[in-house]
């Protein structure tokens, strides 16, 4: 199992949360942006990296909300966008049609 870092992005002004809409094998579900922690990374570093790769934004970690032991340790951080345009990420899961893992769509 792989440890994972995720960003919880809240737009208080518009009353919305940033998520990734997944459609895999005709099942639609939603996850917080994030992904696996690579060798040498902290959970915070992975969350920031994944925020950029998946969403096209630079984020700042504010605080750890919770860590949950499930298929490794899942870290959820309250984060804030400090730069970039939400939805412009270029990670492989968004750009490689041959991945065969369904679709990924950043949404508010």
Secondary structure, DSSP 8 states (H G I E B T S, - for coil): ---EEEEEEEETTTTEEEEEEEEETTEEEEE-SEEE--TT--HHHHHHHHHHHHHSEEEEEEEEEEEEESSSEEEEEEEEEEEE-TT----HHHH-GGG-S-EEEEE-
